C-alpha cells in the first residue's frame, strides 16, 4: 500500500484502472505546440476526461533533445502549476510559453501538472468550485503519481502561486508524490512573500531564464521552500 496526503493506492491495478480511462486521450504521435516564434517542442498530449473539462497533465517533448547531452541522459522538467492551460496543437498559451522559454528549452521533456485539474477560470472562493476540487482531488493525485513514476531523471519547478494556500492539502499531497521520486534539483521562478513559487504568468518573460534553486522542507506534512544561498 502506498499512502500520500491526498490519496492511497491499494494496488497497482487500482492505479492502472484510473489511468485506463484518462490516458486514452494521450496523443503519442503529437503535433507542434505553437509558442510564438519557437518550434522546439512537440505536443505529446494530455491526460483529460472525455469532455475535456479536466486536464491532468500536459506533456511536451523537445525536438532537439538529442543534441542536449546524450538524449535520455538529459533531464525532464516537471512543473507543478495552478490549473490547466488552454494550450493545444493549434493554440498557444502564454503561461506554457513562459515555461518553455529560457532554461525550459534545455530539457528533454517538460511535464506540467496542476494543483487542480479544472480548465477555465479558477474560482477558489466559490463553494461549488471547492466542492469540485475535492471531488477530483484523489484522481488528480493518482494521475500525477502515474506520470511521475515513469521519470527517472527530472528536475522540479514549483510554480503554483499563492492560491496554493487555498488548496493546502492538494499542494502538500502533490509535492509528497513528486518528492517521493527524488527530483535531482528543485526550482522556483521566484518566491512570494508567502513562500510560494511564482506563477509563470506573474514573472518577467521569459519566466525560466533565471530559475532559483530551492531546498524543499517537510515540516509536519507541510512543505516549505527555501532559497539556496550560494
DOZANU-886688 format. One record per residue: z, x, y of N, C-alpha, C in turn; residue number from 1. Coordinates in pm, whole numbers, plus 50000, padded with zeros to 5 digits. Layout:
N
> Z | X | Y | Z | X | Y | Z | X | Y | NUM
...
//
This chain:
230
> 50000 | 50085 | 49880 | 50000 | 50000 | 50000 | 50000 | 50088 | 50125 | 1
> 49915 | 50054 | 50220 | 49908 | 50128 | 50346 | 49957 | 50036 | 50457 | 2
> 50053 | 50081 | 50535 | 50110 | 49999 | 50641 | 50087 | 50062 | 50777 | 3
> 50041 | 49980 | 50871 | 50029 | 50020 | 51010 | 50100 | 49914 | 51094 | 4
> 50115 | 49940 | 51223 | 50184 | 49846 | 51311 | 50119 | 49709 | 51312 | 5
> 49986 | 49705 | 51297 | 49918 | 49578 | 51319 | 49866 | 49511 | 51192 | 6
> 49874 | 49577 | 51076 | 49827 | 49513 | 50954 | 49870 | 49594 | 50834 | 7
> 49856 | 49533 | 50716 | 49885 | 49601 | 50591 | 49767 | 49582 | 50497 | 8
> 49722 | 49691 | 50436 | 49619 | 49682 | 50332 | 49690 | 49692 | 50198 | 9
> 49681 | 49587 | 50119 | 49746 | 49587 | 49988 | 49660 | 49654 | 49882 | 10
> 49530 | 49655 | 49905 | 49442 | 49718 | 49808 | 49311 | 49754 | 49875 | 11
> 49237 | 49846 | 49813 | 49106 | 49882 | 49866 | 49015 | 49761 | 49866 | 12
> 49028 | 49675 | 49762 | 48940 | 49558 | 49751 | 48957 | 49466 | 49870 | 13
> 49082 | 49447 | 49913 | 49109 | 49361 | 50029 | 49042 | 49420 | 50153 | 14
> 49053 | 49552 | 50167 | 48991 | 49621 | 50279 | 48839 | 49599 | 50276 | 15
> 48780 | 49613 | 50161 | 48635 | 49602 | 50149 | 48587 | 49460 | 50176 | 16
> 48660 | 49360 | 50130 | 48617 | 49221 | 50148 | 48605 | 49186 | 50296 | 17
> 48695 | 49237 | 50378 | 48685 | 49215 | 50522 | 48555 | 49272 | 50574 | 18
> 48520 | 49391 | 50527 | 48403 | 49460 | 50579 | 48272 | 49408 | 50523 | 19
> 48278 | 49348 | 50407 | 48155 | 49300 | 50344 | 48085 | 49199 | 50433 | 20
> 48163 | 49117 | 50504 | 48107 | 49017 | 50596 | 48067 | 49080 | 50729 | 21
> 48156 | 49162 | 50783 | 48132 | 49216 | 50917 | 48024 | 49323 | 50918 | 22
> 48026 | 49411 | 50820 | 47938 | 49527 | 50824 | 47793 | 49493 | 50793 | 23
> 47765 | 49371 | 50750 | 47627 | 49335 | 50721 | 47541 | 49339 | 50848 | 24
> 47604 | 49345 | 50963 | 47529 | 49349 | 51089 | 47503 | 49492 | 51135 | 25
> 47542 | 49588 | 51054 | 47521 | 49728 | 51090 | 47375 | 49764 | 51064 | 26
> 47307 | 49808 | 51166 | 47165 | 49839 | 51155 | 47149 | 49990 | 51140 | 27
> 47134 | 50036 | 51016 | 47130 | 50179 | 50991 | 46999 | 50244 | 51033 | 28
> 46894 | 50165 | 51047 | 46767 | 50222 | 51092 | 46773 | 50253 | 51241 | 29
> 46845 | 50169 | 51315 | 46874 | 50197 | 51456 | 46755 | 50177 | 51549 | 30
> 46783 | 50199 | 51675 | 46684 | 50193 | 51780 | 46745 | 50265 | 51898 | 31
> 46676 | 50279 | 52006 | 46728 | 50353 | 52119 | 46822 | 50266 | 52202 | 32
> 46938 | 50319 | 52234 | 47022 | 50257 | 52336 | 46979 | 50317 | 52468 | 33
> 46924 | 50236 | 52556 | 46872 | 50288 | 52682 | 46988 | 50320 | 52776 | 34
> 46999 | 50443 | 52815 | 47104 | 50484 | 52907 | 47040 | 50551 | 53027 | 35
> 46983 | 50466 | 53112 | 46916 | 50512 | 53233 | 46809 | 50614 | 53197 | 36
> 46819 | 50737 | 53245 | 46715 | 50836 | 53219 | 46742 | 50919 | 53094 | 37
> 46845 | 50880 | 53017 | 46878 | 50956 | 52898 | 46819 | 50887 | 52776 | 38
> 46789 | 50964 | 52673 | 46742 | 50906 | 52548 | 46791 | 50990 | 52431 | 39
> 46913 | 51042 | 52443 | 46966 | 51131 | 52340 | 47025 | 51056 | 52221 | 40
> 47062 | 50930 | 52241 | 47139 | 50861 | 52138 | 47061 | 50747 | 52073 | 41
> 47067 | 50745 | 51941 | 47014 | 50632 | 51865 | 47123 | 50528 | 51848 | 42
> 47083 | 50404 | 51862 | 47174 | 50292 | 51839 | 47179 | 50270 | 51687 | 43
> 47289 | 50304 | 51625 | 47302 | 50287 | 51480 | 47336 | 50142 | 51448 | 44
> 47427 | 50085 | 51524 | 47458 | 49945 | 51501 | 47599 | 49908 | 51541 | 45
> 47633 | 49785 | 51512 | 47765 | 49733 | 51545 | 47820 | 49657 | 51426 | 46
> 47952 | 49642 | 51425 | 48015 | 49552 | 51330 | 48054 | 49429 | 51409 | 47
> 47995 | 49316 | 51377 | 48023 | 49196 | 51455 | 48021 | 49073 | 51367 | 48
> 48084 | 48965 | 51415 | 48078 | 48838 | 51345 | 47938 | 48780 | 51355 | 49
> 47912 | 48679 | 51275 | 47777 | 48623 | 51268 | 47729 | 48567 | 51401 | 50
> 47820 | 48511 | 51481 | 47779 | 48455 | 51609 | 47780 | 48561 | 51720 | 51
> 47819 | 48684 | 51687 | 47818 | 48799 | 51777 | 47912 | 48781 | 51897 | 52
> 48011 | 48694 | 51884 | 48110 | 48680 | 51991 | 48217 | 48787 | 51980 | 53
> 48227 | 48848 | 51863 | 48327 | 48951 | 51838 | 48257 | 49076 | 51789 | 54
> 48283 | 49188 | 51856 | 48224 | 49315 | 51815 | 48338 | 49412 | 51784 | 55
> 48331 | 49470 | 51664 | 48441 | 49554 | 51618 | 48417 | 49703 | 51637 | 56
> 48294 | 49744 | 51647 | 48265 | 49884 | 51678 | 48120 | 49895 | 51726 | 57
> 48094 | 50003 | 51798 | 47959 | 50039 | 51839 | 47939 | 50184 | 51797 | 58
> 47836 | 50210 | 51721 | 47812 | 50344 | 51668 | 47680 | 50399 | 51721 | 59
> 47685 | 50519 | 51774 | 47568 | 50582 | 51834 | 47554 | 50724 | 51781 | 60
> 47433 | 50760 | 51744 | 47407 | 50891 | 51685 | 47324 | 50975 | 51780 | 61
> 47367 | 51099 | 51802 | 47296 | 51190 | 51889 | 47172 | 51243 | 51817 | 62
> 47055 | 51217 | 51872 | 46930 | 51261 | 51809 | 46919 | 51413 | 51803 | 63
> 46991 | 51481 | 51891 | 46982 | 51626 | 51898 | 47096 | 51696 | 51825 | 64
> 47172 | 51621 | 51744 | 47293 | 51680 | 51687 | 47265 | 51800 | 51598 | 65
> 47147 | 51809 | 51539 | 47116 | 51922 | 51453 | 47109 | 52052 | 51532 | 66
> 47095 | 52038 | 51665 | 47090 | 52156 | 51750 | 47229 | 52197 | 51798 | 67
> 47328 | 52115 | 51770 | 47465 | 52142 | 51815 | 47543 | 52200 | 51698 | 68
> 47558 | 52330 | 51695 | 47625 | 52392 | 51581 | 47546 | 52369 | 51455 | 69
> 47615 | 52337 | 51347 | 47550 | 52312 | 51220 | 47566 | 52164 | 51186 | 70
> 47481 | 52083 | 51239 | 47474 | 51939 | 51216 | 47606 | 51874 | 51175 | 71
> 47636 | 51866 | 51047 | 47754 | 51796 | 51001 | 47884 | 51861 | 51047 | 72
> 47877 | 51986 | 51088 | 47997 | 52052 | 51138 | 48029 | 52011 | 51280 | 73
> 47929 | 51958 | 51351 | 47953 | 51908 | 51486 | 48040 | 51783 | 51476 | 74
> 48139 | 51769 | 51565 | 48232 | 51656 | 51552 | 48177 | 51523 | 51601 | 75
> 48244 | 51419 | 51561 | 48223 | 51283 | 51612 | 48324 | 51260 | 51723 | 76
> 48290 | 51178 | 51821 | 48387 | 51134 | 51921 | 48422 | 50989 | 51894 | 77
> 48548 | 50962 | 51869 | 48597 | 50826 | 51853 | 48663 | 50785 | 51984 | 78
> 48611 | 50681 | 52047 | 48663 | 50634 | 52176 | 48731 | 50499 | 52158 | 79
> 48857 | 50491 | 52198 | 48929 | 50363 | 52198 | 48924 | 50308 | 52339 | 80
> 48857 | 50193 | 52356 | 48840 | 50133 | 52487 | 48902 | 49994 | 52490 | 81
> 48875 | 49918 | 52594 | 48944 | 49791 | 52614 | 48883 | 49675 | 52536 | 82
> 48755 | 49651 | 52560 | 48687 | 49541 | 52491 | 48539 | 49575 | 52477 | 83
> 48466 | 49507 | 52390 | 48327 | 49544 | 52363 | 48236 | 49535 | 52485 | 84
> 48139 | 49624 | 52488 | 48040 | 49623 | 52594 | 47929 | 49525 | 52560 | 85
> 47831 | 49515 | 52648 | 47714 | 49432 | 52623 | 47595 | 49515 | 52576 | 86
> 47620 | 49642 | 52539 | 47510 | 49730 | 52501 | 47438 | 49679 | 52375 | 87
> 47306 | 49685 | 52379 | 47221 | 49652 | 52264 | 47107 | 49752 | 52259 | 88
> 47016 | 49730 | 52165 | 46898 | 49815 | 52158 | 46819 | 49806 | 52287 | 89
> 46809 | 49685 | 52343 | 46728 | 49663 | 52462 | 46805 | 49683 | 52592 | 90
> 46934 | 49665 | 52588 | 47013 | 49658 | 52711 | 47114 | 49771 | 52720 | 91
> 47110 | 49841 | 52831 | 47208 | 49947 | 52857 | 47337 | 49885 | 52909 | 92
> 47445 | 49961 | 52898 | 47574 | 49916 | 52951 | 47636 | 50031 | 53029 | 93
> 47674 | 50009 | 53155 | 47725 | 50118 | 53240 | 47846 | 50190 | 53182 | 94
> 47937 | 50116 | 53119 | 48057 | 50178 | 53063 | 48022 | 50268 | 52947 | 95
> 47935 | 50220 | 52859 | 47890 | 50303 | 52746 | 47815 | 50425 | 52798 | 96
> 47731 | 50404 | 52898 | 47656 | 50517 | 52956 | 47751 | 50626 | 53003 | 97
> 47863 | 50585 | 53064 | 47960 | 50681 | 53114 | 48022 | 50764 | 53002 | 98
> 48038 | 50704 | 52884 | 48091 | 50777 | 52770 | 47988 | 50875 | 52716 | 99
> 47862 | 50833 | 52717 | 47757 | 50915 | 52658 | 47718 | 51034 | 52745 | 100
> 47745 | 51025 | 52873 | 47712 | 51137 | 52962 | 47806 | 51255 | 52941 | 101
> 47779 | 51362 | 53012 | 47870 | 51476 | 53017 | 47899 | 51531 | 52879 | 102
> 48028 | 51550 | 52849 | 48067 | 51607 | 52721 | 48034 | 51515 | 52605 | 103
> 48016 | 51389 | 52632 | 47977 | 51296 | 52527 | 47849 | 51337 | 52457 | 104
> 47762 | 51404 | 52529 | 47633 | 51446 | 52473 | 47647 | 51564 | 52378 | 105
> 47765 | 51623 | 52371 | 47788 | 51737 | 52283 | 47830 | 51695 | 52143 | 106
> 47847 | 51565 | 52122 | 47895 | 51518 | 51993 | 47780 | 51471 | 51904 | 107
> 47802 | 51489 | 51775 | 47703 | 51446 | 51675 | 47687 | 51295 | 51673 | 108
> 47799 | 51228 | 51695 | 47802 | 51083 | 51688 | 47915 | 51033 | 51776 | 109
> 47900 | 50913 | 51830 | 48007 | 50850 | 51906 | 48035 | 50713 | 51846 | 110
> 48160 | 50686 | 51819 | 48202 | 50555 | 51768 | 48299 | 50496 | 51869 | 111
> 48264 | 50378 | 51920 | 48350 | 50310 | 52017 | 48418 | 50192 | 51948 | 112
> 48550 | 50190 | 51952 | 48628 | 50077 | 51903 | 48712 | 50026 | 52020 | 113
> 48773 | 49909 | 52004 | 48836 | 49843 | 52118 | 48971 | 49782 | 52085 | 114
> 49052 | 49769 | 52189 | 49181 | 49701 | 52174 | 49163 | 49558 | 52125 | 115
> 49065 | 49490 | 52181 | 49035 | 49352 | 52142 | 48886 | 49343 | 52112 | 116
> 48845 | 49264 | 52013 | 48704 | 49258 | 51974 | 48622 | 49152 | 52046 | 117
> 48683 | 49076 | 52136 | 48610 | 48967 | 52202 | 48515 | 49021 | 52308 | 118
> 48391 | 48979 | 52301 | 48294 | 49017 | 52402 | 48311 | 48928 | 52525 | 119
> 48263 | 48975 | 52640 | 48275 | 48897 | 52762 | 48397 | 48937 | 52843 | 120
> 48429 | 48857 | 52942 | 48536 | 48887 | 53036 | 48673 | 48881 | 52970 | 121
> 48756 | 48981 | 53000 | 48894 | 48982 | 52949 | 48981 | 48893 | 53035 | 122
> 49059 | 48807 | 52972 | 49149 | 48717 | 53044 | 49288 | 48729 | 52984 | 123
> 49350 | 48844 | 53004 | 49477 | 48872 | 52939 | 49591 | 48780 | 52984 | 124
> 49575 | 48715 | 53100 | 49679 | 48624 | 53148 | 49666 | 48485 | 53087 | 125
> 49555 | 48458 | 53019 | 49531 | 48326 | 52961 | 49601 | 48313 | 52826 | 126
> 49675 | 48204 | 52807 | 49744 | 48180 | 52680 | 49643 | 48163 | 52567 | 127
> 49532 | 48097 | 52597 | 49428 | 48076 | 52496 | 49369 | 48209 | 52453 | 128
> 49347 | 48297 | 52550 | 49290 | 48429 | 52521 | 49388 | 48512 | 52437 | 129
> 49517 | 48507 | 52473 | 49619 | 48580 | 52399 | 49627 | 48530 | 52254 | 130
> 49612 | 48401 | 52236 | 49615 | 48344 | 52102 | 49496 | 48394 | 52021 | 131
> 49381 | 48402 | 52086 | 49260 | 48451 | 52020 | 49275 | 48599 | 51984 | 132
> 49335 | 48677 | 52074 | 49361 | 48818 | 52046 | 49445 | 48832 | 51919 | 133
> 49551 | 48753 | 51913 | 49642 | 48760 | 51799 | 49571 | 48722 | 51669 | 134
> 49481 | 48623 | 51676 | 49412 | 48577 | 51556 | 49315 | 48681 | 51501 | 135
> 49267 | 48772 | 51588 | 49170 | 48873 | 51547 | 49233 | 49012 | 51529 | 136
> 49362 | 49020 | 51554 | 49432 | 49148 | 51552 | 49419 | 49221 | 51418 | 137
> 49452 | 49153 | 51310 | 49450 | 49217 | 51179 | 49310 | 49259 | 51138 | 138
> 49213 | 49171 | 51162 | 49075 | 49201 | 51123 | 49022 | 49321 | 51203 | 139
> 49052 | 49325 | 51332 | 49008 | 49437 | 51415 | 49065 | 49568 | 51361 | 140
> 49193 | 49568 | 51327 | 49257 | 49689 | 51275 | 49195 | 49733 | 51142 | 141
> 49165 | 49638 | 51057 | 49107 | 49673 | 50927 | 48968 | 49734 | 50942 | 142
> 48890 | 49681 | 51034 | 48757 | 49736 | 51058 | 48769 | 49879 | 51112 | 143
> 48857 | 49898 | 51209 | 48876 | 50031 | 51266 | 48919 | 50128 | 51157 | 144
> 49011 | 50088 | 51072 | 49055 | 50173 | 50962 | 48939 | 50212 | 50872 | 145
> 48856 | 50116 | 50838 | 48742 | 50143 | 50750 | 48645 | 50242 | 50813 | 146
> 48617 | 50224 | 50941 | 48521 | 50310 | 51010 | 48575 | 50452 | 51025 | 147
> 48701 | 50465 | 51068 | 48756 | 50597 | 51100 | 48780 | 50679 | 50975 | 148
> 48817 | 50616 | 50866 | 48849 | 50695 | 50747 | 48725 | 50760 | 50685 | 149
> 48607 | 50721 | 50731 | 48484 | 50786 | 50686 | 48457 | 50915 | 50763 | 150
> 48533 | 50938 | 50872 | 48511 | 51055 | 50957 | 48610 | 51166 | 50919 | 151
> 48558 | 51284 | 50891 | 48644 | 51396 | 50853 | 48660 | 51499 | 50965 | 152
> 48580 | 51486 | 51069 | 48584 | 51583 | 51178 | 48556 | 51509 | 51308 | 153
> 48663 | 51473 | 51380 | 48642 | 51395 | 51501 | 48746 | 51425 | 51607 | 154
> 48706 | 51404 | 51733 | 48796 | 51407 | 51847 | 48823 | 51263 | 51890 | 155
> 48930 | 51244 | 51964 | 48976 | 51110 | 52000 | 48985 | 51098 | 52151 | 156
> 48914 | 51000 | 52207 | 48920 | 50971 | 52350 | 48992 | 50839 | 52371 | 157
> 49105 | 50843 | 52442 | 49182 | 50721 | 52472 | 49140 | 50673 | 52611 | 158
> 49071 | 50560 | 52617 | 49014 | 50512 | 52743 | 49030 | 50361 | 52754 | 159
> 49156 | 50316 | 52747 | 49184 | 50173 | 52740 | 49214 | 50108 | 52875 | 160
> 49255 | 50188 | 52973 | 49300 | 50130 | 53098 | 49441 | 50074 | 53084 | 161
> 49496 | 50027 | 53195 | 49635 | 49979 | 53197 | 49657 | 49847 | 53124 | 162
> 49550 | 49772 | 53097 | 49568 | 49646 | 53024 | 49619 | 49669 | 52882 | 163
> 49618 | 49794 | 52838 | 49676 | 49824 | 52706 | 49821 | 49779 | 52699 | 164
> 49890 | 49779 | 52814 | 50031 | 49739 | 52814 | 50047 | 49590 | 52781 | 165
> 49942 | 49511 | 52804 | 49948 | 49367 | 52775 | 49926 | 49337 | 52628 | 166
> 49872 | 49433 | 52556 | 49850 | 49416 | 52411 | 49907 | 49539 | 52342 | 167
> 50036 | 49562 | 52368 | 50100 | 49686 | 52324 | 50097 | 49703 | 52172 | 168
> 50114 | 49595 | 52098 | 50115 | 49610 | 51952 | 49979 | 49652 | 51900 | 169
> 49872 | 49598 | 51960 | 49738 | 49641 | 51920 | 49714 | 49787 | 51959 | 170
> 49754 | 49823 | 52079 | 49737 | 49959 | 52129 | 49806 | 50060 | 52037 | 171
> 49933 | 50036 | 52009 | 50008 | 50129 | 51925 | 49960 | 50127 | 51781 | 172
> 49923 | 50009 | 51732 | 49875 | 49998 | 51594 | 49743 | 50068 | 51573 | 173
> 49652 | 50055 | 51668 | 49521 | 50121 | 51655 | 49534 | 50273 | 51667 | 174
> 49622 | 50319 | 51757 | 49644 | 50463 | 51766 | 49710 | 50514 | 51638 | 175
> 49800 | 50435 | 51580 | 49858 | 50470 | 51449 | 49747 | 50501 | 51349 | 176
> 49651 | 50410 | 51341 | 49543 | 50424 | 51245 | 49462 | 50550 | 51272 | 177
> 49419 | 50566 | 51396 | 49332 | 50678 | 51431 | 49405 | 50811 | 51411 | 178
> 49530 | 50817 | 51453 | 49608 | 50940 | 51438 | 49634 | 50973 | 51291 | 179
> 49639 | 50873 | 51206 | 49665 | 50897 | 51063 | 49553 | 50977 | 50998 | 180
> 49435 | 50979 | 51060 | 49322 | 51056 | 51006 | 49304 | 51190 | 51079 | 181
> 49405 | 51230 | 51153 | 49416 | 51364 | 51211 | 49296 | 51409 | 51295 | 182
> 49279 | 51347 | 51413 | 49175 | 51396 | 51504 | 49201 | 51542 | 51542 | 183
> 49093 | 51616 | 51564 | 49106 | 51758 | 51598 | 49167 | 51775 | 51738 | 184
> 49118 | 51697 | 51832 | 49167 | 51701 | 51970 | 49175 | 51559 | 52024 | 185
> 49264 | 51538 | 52120 | 49275 | 51408 | 52187 | 49256 | 51427 | 52336 | 186
> 49181 | 51334 | 52397 | 49145 | 51346 | 52538 | 49168 | 51215 | 52612 | 187
> 49174 | 51226 | 52742 | 49160 | 51111 | 52833 | 49062 | 51154 | 52942 | 188
> 49005 | 51056 | 53010 | 48923 | 51086 | 53127 | 49015 | 51121 | 53244 | 189
> 49129 | 51058 | 53245 | 49234 | 51080 | 53343 | 49350 | 50990 | 53306 | 190
> 49469 | 51019 | 53352 | 49586 | 50936 | 53321 | 49627 | 50855 | 53443 | 191
> 49651 | 50725 | 53420 | 49701 | 50640 | 53528 | 49848 | 50668 | 53550 | 192
> 49904 | 50615 | 53659 | 50046 | 50634 | 53687 | 50132 | 50572 | 53577 | 193
> 50075 | 50471 | 53508 | 50148 | 50406 | 53399 | 50135 | 50482 | 53268 | 194
> 50052 | 50586 | 53266 | 50041 | 50671 | 53148 | 49933 | 50631 | 53051 | 195
> 49837 | 50549 | 53097 | 49727 | 50508 | 53010 | 49598 | 50580 | 53050 | 196
> 49512 | 50602 | 52951 | 49385 | 50668 | 52978 | 49293 | 50579 | 53059 | 197
> 49228 | 50637 | 53160 | 49135 | 50561 | 53244 | 49023 | 50501 | 53161 | 198
> 48979 | 50383 | 53202 | 48855 | 50327 | 53151 | 48739 | 50408 | 53206 | 199
> 48632 | 50426 | 53129 | 48515 | 50497 | 53181 | 48457 | 50433 | 53306 | 200
> 48468 | 50301 | 53317 | 48412 | 50232 | 53433 | 48494 | 50256 | 53560 | 201
> 48617 | 50307 | 53544 | 48703 | 50333 | 53660 | 48698 | 50478 | 53705 | 202
> 48620 | 50559 | 53635 | 48619 | 50702 | 53663 | 48493 | 50741 | 53738 | 203
> 48500 | 50857 | 53802 | 48380 | 50909 | 53867 | 48276 | 50943 | 53762 | 204
> 48152 | 50914 | 53792 | 48046 | 50941 | 53695 | 48001 | 51086 | 53703 | 205
> 47963 | 51147 | 53590 | 47980 | 51096 | 53454 | 48125 | 51109 | 53407 | 206
> 48173 | 51006 | 53342 | 48315 | 50999 | 53306 | 48359 | 51113 | 53215 | 207
> 48271 | 51156 | 53126 | 48311 | 51257 | 53028 | 48272 | 51398 | 53069 | 208
> 48239 | 51418 | 53197 | 48202 | 51553 | 53240 | 48319 | 51648 | 53228 | 209
> 48437 | 51601 | 53263 | 48557 | 51683 | 53253 | 48666 | 51601 | 53184 | 210
> 48680 | 51616 | 53053 | 48784 | 51545 | 52980 | 48915 | 51622 | 52989 | 211
> 49025 | 51548 | 52989 | 49158 | 51609 | 52996 | 49223 | 51606 | 52859 | 212
> 49262 | 51722 | 52810 | 49327 | 51733 | 52680 | 49469 | 51678 | 52689 | 213
> 49509 | 51599 | 52589 | 49645 | 51541 | 52590 | 49714 | 51562 | 52456 | 214
> 49847 | 51565 | 52463 | 49931 | 51557 | 52343 | 49962 | 51409 | 52320 | 215
> 49965 | 51369 | 52194 | 50000 | 51232 | 52158 | 50141 | 51232 | 52100 | 216
> 50232 | 51153 | 52159 | 50370 | 51147 | 52113 | 50403 | 51006 | 52065 | 217
> 50463 | 50998 | 51947 | 50507 | 50869 | 51893 | 50658 | 50860 | 51906 | 218
> 50703 | 50773 | 51997 | 50846 | 50753 | 52020 | 50885 | 50611 | 51982 | 219
> 50953 | 50597 | 51869 | 50996 | 50464 | 51823 | 50878 | 50368 | 51813 | 220
> 50771 | 50414 | 51749 | 50650 | 50335 | 51722 | 50570 | 50303 | 51848 | 221
> 50598 | 50372 | 51958 | 50520 | 50356 | 52080 | 50457 | 50490 | 52116 | 222
> 50327 | 50488 | 52143 | 50254 | 50611 | 52172 | 50252 | 50639 | 52322 | 223
> 50277 | 50763 | 52356 | 50266 | 50808 | 52495 | 50173 | 50929 | 52499 | 224
> 50109 | 50948 | 52613 | 50012 | 51055 | 52632 | 50066 | 51154 | 52735 | 225
> 50051 | 51281 | 52706 | 50099 | 51386 | 52795 | 49989 | 51489 | 52815 | 226
> 49956 | 51516 | 52941 | 49855 | 51617 | 52969 | 49897 | 51752 | 52915 | 227
> 49800 | 51825 | 52859 | 49827 | 51960 | 52813 | 49818 | 52052 | 52935 | 228
> 49924 | 52125 | 52959 | 49927 | 52219 | 53070 | 49890 | 52358 | 53019 | 229
> 49783 | 52412 | 53073 | 49740 | 52546 | 53030 | 49830 | 52655 | 53089 | 230
//
